[in-house]
Amino acid sequence: MKSTVFWALVGLNAVLLFTFAGQFNHLNRAQAQLHRPADYLLVPGRVNGSSTSLVYIIDSTNGKLGAMAYDDSTRTLQTMQPIDLNRIYTIAAQGQRR
């Protein structure tokens, strides 16, 4: 009986030791969010002279602008190639300096 209790306490202490040591083995929380998904902003819009509505998609993390529109007649989703907003902002900033 004393042997069983002794080994049970040894096992419990080992589990507690590993649990305590595991508290110091975590990654820094700031590093864990380095590869997070992008932040998106969706803005509804209309095309002049058409009944088609579209959605502008701004990816603020990667600096891209795209758009999608649903065509009722063909039942397809039409997409626009993404535009690099960082390049456009750089060109605009250079034009203002002159």
DSSP file (Angstrom, degrees, kcal/mol; ACC not computed):
  #  RESIDUE AA STRUCTURE BP1 BP2  ACC     N-H-->O    O-->H-N    N-H-->O    O-->H-N    TCO  KAPPA ALPHA  PHI   PSI    X-CA   Y-CA   Z-CA
    1    1 A M     >        0   0    0      0, 0.0     4,-2.1     0, 0.0     5,-0.2   0.000 360.0 360.0 360.0 -46.0    0.0    0.0    0.0
    2    2 A K  H  >  +     0   0    0      1,-0.2     4,-2.3     2,-0.2     5,-0.1   0.858 360.0  54.2 -64.3 -34.2    2.8    2.5    0.9
    3    3 A S  H  > S+     0   0    0      2,-0.2     4,-2.3     1,-0.2    -1,-0.2   0.891 107.8  49.1 -66.3 -40.7    4.6    1.6   -2.3
    4    4 A T  H  > S+     0   0    0      2,-0.2     4,-2.1     1,-0.2    -2,-0.2   0.923 113.2  46.0 -65.5 -45.4    1.5    2.4   -4.5
    5    5 A V  H  X S+     0   0    0     -4,-2.1     4,-2.4     2,-0.2    -2,-0.2   0.907 111.8  53.0 -64.7 -41.5    0.9    5.7   -2.8
    6    6 A F  H  X S+     0   0    0     -4,-2.3     4,-2.1     1,-0.2    -2,-0.2   0.939 112.0  43.5 -59.2 -49.1    4.6    6.6   -3.1
    7    7 A W  H  X S+     0   0    0     -4,-2.3     4,-2.4     1,-0.2    -1,-0.2   0.818 111.3  55.1 -70.5 -30.0    4.7    5.9   -6.9
    8    8 A A  H  X S+     0   0    0     -4,-2.1     4,-2.4    -5,-0.2    -1,-0.2   0.917 110.2  46.1 -65.8 -42.1    1.4    7.7   -7.4
    9    9 A L  H  X S+     0   0    0     -4,-2.4     4,-2.5     2,-0.2    -2,-0.2   0.877 111.1  52.3 -67.8 -37.0    2.9   10.8   -5.7
   10   10 A V  H  X S+     0   0    0     -4,-2.1     4,-1.9     2,-0.2    -2,-0.2   0.930 112.0  46.4 -62.8 -44.5    6.1   10.5   -7.7
   11   11 A G  H  X S+     0   0    0     -4,-2.4     4,-2.2     2,-0.2    -2,-0.2   0.904 112.1  50.1 -63.4 -42.8    4.0   10.3  -11.0
   12   12 A L  H  X S+     0   0    0     -4,-2.4     4,-2.5     1,-0.2    -1,-0.2   0.906 110.3  50.1 -63.3 -42.0    1.9   13.3   -9.9
   13   13 A N  H  X S+     0   0    0     -4,-2.5     4,-2.3     2,-0.2    -1,-0.2   0.874 109.2  52.1 -64.5 -36.5    5.0   15.3   -9.1
   14   14 A A  H  X S+     0   0    0     -4,-1.9     4,-2.4     2,-0.2    -2,-0.2   0.919 110.1  48.1 -64.7 -43.3    6.5   14.5  -12.5
   15   15 A V  H  X S+     0   0    0     -4,-2.2     4,-2.3     1,-0.2    -2,-0.2   0.924 112.7  48.6 -62.9 -44.4    3.3   15.6  -14.2
   16   16 A L  H  X S+     0   0    0     -4,-2.5     4,-2.4     1,-0.2    -1,-0.2   0.881 110.2  51.9 -63.7 -37.7    3.3   18.9  -12.2
   17   17 A L  H  X S+     0   0    0     -4,-2.3     4,-2.6     2,-0.2    -2,-0.2   0.925 111.2  46.3 -64.4 -45.0    6.9   19.5  -13.0
   18   18 A F  H  X S+     0   0    0     -4,-2.4     4,-1.8     2,-0.2    -2,-0.2   0.878 112.9  50.6 -66.2 -36.9    6.4   19.1  -16.8
   19   19 A T  H  X S+     0   0    0     -4,-2.3     4,-0.7     2,-0.2    -2,-0.2   0.920 112.4  46.6 -65.3 -43.3    3.3   21.3  -16.6
   20   20 A F  H >< S+     0   0    0     -4,-2.4     3,-0.8     1,-0.2     4,-0.4   0.915 113.1  48.5 -64.9 -43.3    5.3   24.0  -14.8
   21   21 A A  H >< S+     0   0    0     -4,-2.6     3,-1.1     1,-0.2    -1,-0.2   0.818 103.6  62.5 -67.2 -30.2    8.2   23.7  -17.2
   22   22 A G  H >< S+     0   0    0     -4,-1.8     3,-1.2     1,-0.2    -1,-0.2   0.731  89.0  69.8 -67.6 -22.0    5.8   24.0  -20.1
   23   23 A Q  T << S+     0   0    0     -3,-0.8     3,-0.4    -4,-0.7    -1,-0.2   0.772 100.1  47.5 -65.7 -25.2    4.7   27.4  -19.1
   24   24 A F  T <  S+     0   0    0     -3,-1.1    -1,-0.2    -4,-0.4    -2,-0.2   0.333  97.1  73.5 -97.8   6.6    8.2   28.8  -20.0
   25   25 A N    <   +     0   0    0     -3,-1.2     2,-0.2    -4,-0.1    -1,-0.2   0.092  69.4 116.2-109.0  21.7    8.3   27.1  -23.4
   26   26 A H        -     0   0    0     -3,-0.4     2,-0.1     1,-0.1     3,-0.1  -0.599  66.7-111.1 -91.9 152.4    5.8   29.3  -25.3
   27   27 A L        -     0   0    0     -2,-0.2     2,-0.2     1,-0.1    -1,-0.1  -0.413  45.0 -89.9 -71.6 155.2    6.5   31.6  -28.3
   28   28 A N    >>  -     0   0    0      1,-0.1     4,-1.5    -2,-0.1     3,-0.6  -0.490  34.7-130.1 -63.2 133.6    6.3   35.3  -27.8
   29   29 A R  H 3> S+     0   0    0      1,-0.3     4,-0.7     2,-0.2    -1,-0.1   0.825 106.3  56.7 -61.2 -32.9    2.8   36.3  -28.6
   30   30 A A  H >4 S+     0   0    0      1,-0.2     3,-0.7     2,-0.2    -1,-0.3   0.874 106.9  49.5 -67.1 -36.0    4.0   39.1  -30.9
   31   31 A Q  H X4 S+     0   0    0     -3,-0.6     3,-1.4     1,-0.2     4,-0.3   0.804 101.0  64.1 -70.9 -28.7    5.9   36.6  -33.0
   32   32 A A  H 3< S+     0   0    0     -4,-1.5     3,-0.3     1,-0.3    -1,-0.2   0.731 101.9  50.5 -68.5 -20.5    2.8   34.3  -33.2
   33   33 A Q  T X< S+     0   0    0     -3,-0.7     3,-0.9    -4,-0.7    -1,-0.3   0.235  77.5 100.4-102.7  13.6    0.9   37.0  -35.2
   34   34 A L  T <  S+     0   0    0     -3,-1.4     2,-0.3     1,-0.3    -1,-0.2   0.872  87.9  42.0 -64.7 -36.0    3.6   37.7  -37.8
   35   35 A H  T 3  S+     0   0    0     -3,-0.3    -1,-0.3    -4,-0.3     3,-0.1  -0.374  84.0 145.0-109.2  52.3    1.8   35.5  -40.4
   36   36 A R    <   -     0   0    0     -3,-0.9    -3,-0.1    -2,-0.3    -4,-0.0  -0.468  56.4 -88.9 -86.0 161.5   -1.7   36.5  -39.8
   37   37 A P        -     0   0    0      0, 0.0    -1,-0.1     0, 0.0     2,-0.0  -0.221  52.4 -92.5 -64.7 161.1   -4.4   36.8  -42.5
   38   38 A A        -     0   0    0      1,-0.1     2,-0.5    -3,-0.1    21,-0.0  -0.291  33.0-115.9 -73.0 158.6   -4.7   40.1  -44.4
   39   39 A D        -     0   0    0      2,-0.0    21,-1.7    -2,-0.0    22,-0.8  -0.855  34.7-162.5 -95.3 128.3   -7.2   42.8  -43.4
   40   40 A Y  E     -A   59   0A   0     -2,-0.5     2,-0.4    19,-0.2    19,-0.2  -0.878  14.6-164.1-116.4 144.9   -9.8   43.5  -46.0
   41   41 A L  E     -A   58   0A   0     17,-2.2    17,-2.9    -2,-0.4     2,-0.5  -0.996  11.0-158.9-124.0 123.6  -12.2   46.4  -46.6
   42   42 A L  E     -A   57   0A   0     -2,-0.4    15,-0.2    15,-0.2    -2,-0.0  -0.904   9.4-175.7-107.2 127.4  -15.2   45.8  -48.9
   43   43 A V  E     -A   56   0A   0     13,-2.6    13,-3.3    -2,-0.5     2,-0.1  -0.981  19.1-136.1-125.7 120.5  -16.8   48.8  -50.5
   44   44 A P  E     +A   55   0A   0      0, 0.0     2,-0.3     0, 0.0    11,-0.2  -0.460  32.4 169.2 -73.9 148.3  -20.0   48.5  -52.6
   45   45 A G  E     -A   54   0A   0      9,-2.8     9,-2.6    -2,-0.1     2,-0.3  -0.946  25.6-132.4-150.8 170.4  -20.1   50.5  -55.8
   46   46 A R  E     -A   53   0A   0     -2,-0.3     2,-0.5     7,-0.2     7,-0.2  -0.913  18.5-126.2-126.6 154.5  -22.0   51.0  -59.1
   47   47 A V    >   -     0   0    0      5,-1.6     3,-1.5    -2,-0.3     5,-0.1  -0.887  34.3-114.8 -99.6 128.0  -20.9   51.3  -62.7
   48   48 A N  T 3  S+     0   0    0     -2,-0.5     3,-0.1     1,-0.3     4,-0.0  -0.394  98.4  13.7 -63.7 133.7  -22.1   54.5  -64.5
   49   49 A G  T 3  S+     0   0    0      1,-0.2     2,-0.3    -2,-0.1    -1,-0.3   0.626 115.8  83.8  79.1  14.3  -24.5   53.7  -67.3
   50   50 A S  S <  S-     0   0    0     -3,-1.5    -1,-0.2     2,-0.1    -3,-0.2  -0.972  73.7-134.5-144.8 157.3  -25.1   50.1  -66.2
   51   51 A S  S    S+     0   0    0     -2,-0.3     2,-0.3    -3,-0.1    -3,-0.1   0.436  72.2 114.8 -90.2   0.9  -27.2   48.2  -63.8
   52   52 A T        -     0   0    0     -5,-0.1    -5,-1.6    -4,-0.0     2,-0.3  -0.537  50.4-160.0 -76.3 131.9  -24.2   46.2  -62.6
   53   53 A S  E     -A   46   0A   0     17,-0.3    17,-0.7    -2,-0.3     2,-0.3  -0.796  10.5-169.6-104.1 153.4  -23.1   46.6  -59.1
   54   54 A L  E     -AB  45  69A   0     -9,-2.6    -9,-2.8    -2,-0.3     2,-0.5  -0.903  19.4-130.0-138.8 169.0  -19.6   45.7  -57.9
   55   55 A V  E     -AB  44  68A   0     13,-2.9    13,-2.0    -2,-0.3     2,-0.4  -0.983  16.0-146.8-123.5 121.2  -17.6   45.3  -54.7
   56   56 A Y  E     -AB  43  67A   0    -13,-3.3   -13,-2.6    -2,-0.5     2,-0.5  -0.724  14.0-156.1 -83.2 135.4  -14.2   47.0  -54.4
   57   57 A I  E     -AB  42  66A   0      9,-3.1     9,-2.7    -2,-0.4     2,-0.6  -0.960   7.0-168.4-118.1 116.3  -11.9   44.9  -52.2
   58   58 A I  E     -AB  41  65A   0    -17,-2.9   -17,-2.2    -2,-0.5     2,-1.0  -0.923   8.3-160.4-107.6 120.5   -9.0   46.7  -50.5
   59   59 A D  E  >> -AB  40  64A   0      5,-2.6     5,-1.7    -2,-0.6     4,-1.5  -0.835  10.8-177.6 -97.2  96.2   -6.3   44.5  -48.9
   60   60 A S  T  45S+     0   0    0    -21,-1.7    -1,-0.2    -2,-1.0   -20,-0.1   0.735  76.2  57.0 -73.8 -21.5   -4.8   46.9  -46.5
   61   61 A T  T  45S+     0   0    0    -22,-0.8    -1,-0.2     1,-0.2   -21,-0.1   0.917 120.3  27.0 -73.1 -43.1   -2.1   44.5  -45.3
   62   62 A N  T  45S-     0   0    0    -23,-0.2    24,-0.2     2,-0.1    -2,-0.2   0.475 106.7-119.4 -99.5  -4.5   -0.6   43.9  -48.8
   63   63 A G  T  <5 +     0   0    0     -4,-1.5    22,-2.4     1,-0.2    23,-0.9   0.923  62.7 140.7  69.7  45.8   -1.6   47.2  -50.3
   64   64 A K  E   < -BC  59  84A   0     -5,-1.7    -5,-2.6    20,-0.2     2,-0.4  -0.892  37.2-159.1-121.9 151.2   -3.8   45.8  -53.1
   65   65 A L  E     +BC  58  83A   0     18,-2.0    18,-3.0    -2,-0.3     2,-0.3  -0.999  22.0 158.8-128.1 129.0   -7.1   47.0  -54.7
   66   66 A G  E     -B   57   0A   0     -9,-2.7    -9,-3.1    -2,-0.4     2,-0.3  -0.833  20.8-148.9-136.8 176.8   -9.4   44.6  -56.6
   67   67 A A  E     -B   56   0A   0     13,-0.4    13,-2.4   -11,-0.3     2,-0.3  -0.992   3.8-163.3-149.4 152.9  -13.0   44.5  -57.6
   68   68 A M  E     -BD  55  79A   0    -13,-2.0   -13,-2.9    -2,-0.3     2,-0.3  -0.995   6.9-176.3-137.3 142.9  -15.7   41.8  -58.3
   69   69 A A  E     -BD  54  78A   0      9,-2.7     9,-3.5    -2,-0.3     2,-0.5  -0.997  20.2-136.3-138.7 142.4  -19.0   42.1  -60.1
   70   70 A Y  E     - D   0  77A   0    -17,-0.7     2,-0.7    -2,-0.3   -17,-0.3  -0.882  14.4-150.1-100.5 125.3  -21.8   39.6  -60.6
   71   71 A D  E  >> - D   0  76A   0      5,-2.9     4,-1.4    -2,-0.5     5,-1.2  -0.851   5.4-165.1 -96.5 112.9  -23.2   39.5  -64.1
   72   72 A D  T  45S+     0   0    0     -2,-0.7    -1,-0.2     1,-0.2     5,-0.0   0.853  84.1  57.0 -66.3 -35.3  -26.9   38.4  -63.9
   73   73 A S  T  45S+     0   0    0      1,-0.2    -1,-0.2     2,-0.1    -2,-0.0   0.893 122.8  23.4 -68.3 -38.8  -27.2   37.6  -67.7
   74   74 A T  T  45S-     0   0    0      2,-0.1    -1,-0.2    -3,-0.1    -2,-0.2   0.491  99.2-131.0-102.9  -4.4  -24.4   35.1  -67.7
   75   75 A R  T  <5 +     0   0    0     -4,-1.4     2,-0.3     1,-0.2    -3,-0.2   0.915  62.0 131.7  54.0  47.7  -24.5   34.2  -64.0
   76   76 A T  E   < -D   71   0A   0     -5,-1.2    -5,-2.9     2,-0.0     2,-0.6  -0.896  59.6-125.2-126.5 157.0  -20.7   34.7  -63.7
   77   77 A L  E     -D   70   0A   0     -2,-0.3     2,-0.4    -7,-0.2    -7,-0.2  -0.913  26.2-156.3-102.1 116.7  -18.5   36.5  -61.2
   78   78 A Q  E     -D   69   0A   0     -9,-3.5    -9,-2.7    -2,-0.6     2,-0.3  -0.800  10.5-164.2 -97.5 134.1  -16.2   38.9  -63.0
   79   79 A T  E     -D   68   0A   0     -2,-0.4     2,-0.4   -11,-0.2   -11,-0.2  -0.853  12.4-137.6-119.8 153.6  -13.0   39.9  -61.3
   80   80 A M        -     0   0    0    -13,-2.4   -13,-0.4    -2,-0.3     3,-0.1  -0.844  32.1-105.8-104.6 143.2  -10.5   42.7  -61.8
   81   81 A Q        -     0   0    0     -2,-0.4   -16,-0.1   -15,-0.1    -1,-0.0  -0.463  48.8-100.2 -63.4 137.7   -6.7   42.1  -61.6
   82   82 A P        -     0   0    0      0, 0.0     2,-0.4     0, 0.0   -16,-0.2  -0.307  31.7-141.6 -63.8 144.1   -5.4   43.6  -58.3
   83   83 A I  E     -C   65   0A   0    -18,-3.0   -18,-2.0    -3,-0.1     2,-0.9  -0.887  16.3-123.1-105.5 136.4   -3.7   47.0  -58.5
   84   84 A D  E  >  -C   64   0A   0     -2,-0.4     4,-1.4   -20,-0.2     3,-0.3  -0.704  24.2-171.3 -81.3 105.9   -0.7   47.6  -56.3
   85   85 A L  H  > S+     0   0    0    -22,-2.4     4,-2.8    -2,-0.9     5,-0.2   0.812  80.6  62.5 -69.9 -30.6   -1.7   50.7  -54.2
   86   86 A N  H  > S+     0   0    0    -23,-0.9     4,-1.9     1,-0.2    -1,-0.2   0.895 104.5  48.3 -62.4 -38.8    1.8   51.1  -52.8
   87   87 A R  H  > S+     0   0    0     -3,-0.3     4,-2.3   -24,-0.2    -1,-0.2   0.907 112.1  48.8 -67.2 -41.6    3.2   51.8  -56.3
   88   88 A I  H  X S+     0   0    0     -4,-1.4     4,-2.5     1,-0.2    -2,-0.2   0.908 111.4  49.5 -65.5 -41.9    0.4   54.3  -57.1
   89   89 A Y  H  X S+     0   0    0     -4,-2.8     4,-2.2     2,-0.2    -1,-0.2   0.875 110.4  51.2 -64.5 -36.3    1.0   56.1  -53.8
   90   90 A T  H  X S+     0   0    0     -4,-1.9     4,-2.0    -5,-0.2    -2,-0.2   0.927 111.4  46.5 -66.1 -44.6    4.7   56.3  -54.5
   91   91 A I  H  X S+     0   0    0     -4,-2.3     4,-1.9     1,-0.2    -2,-0.2   0.912 113.4  49.7 -63.5 -42.5    4.1   57.7  -58.0
   92   92 A A  H  X S+     0   0    0     -4,-2.5     4,-1.4     1,-0.2    -1,-0.2   0.885 110.0  50.6 -65.0 -38.3    1.6   60.2  -56.6
   93   93 A A  H  X S+     0   0    0     -4,-2.2     4,-1.0     1,-0.2    -1,-0.2   0.875 109.5  50.8 -68.1 -36.1    4.0   61.3  -53.9
   94   94 A Q  H  X S+     0   0    0     -4,-2.0     4,-0.7     1,-0.2    -1,-0.2   0.861 108.0  53.4 -68.2 -34.6    6.7   61.9  -56.5
   95   95 A G  H  < S+     0   0    0     -4,-1.9     3,-0.3     1,-0.2    -1,-0.2   0.808 106.3  52.4 -69.9 -29.4    4.4   64.0  -58.6
   96   96 A Q  H  < S+     0   0    0     -4,-1.4    -1,-0.2     1,-0.2    -2,-0.2   0.744 101.6  60.6 -77.8 -23.5    3.6   66.3  -55.7
   97   97 A R  H  <        0   0    0     -4,-1.0    -1,-0.2     1,-0.2    -2,-0.2   0.753 360.0 360.0 -75.0 -22.7    7.2   66.9  -54.9
   98   98 A R     <        0   0    0     -4,-0.7    -1,-0.2    -3,-0.3    -2,-0.1   0.481 360.0 360.0 -76.6 360.0    7.9   68.5  -58.3
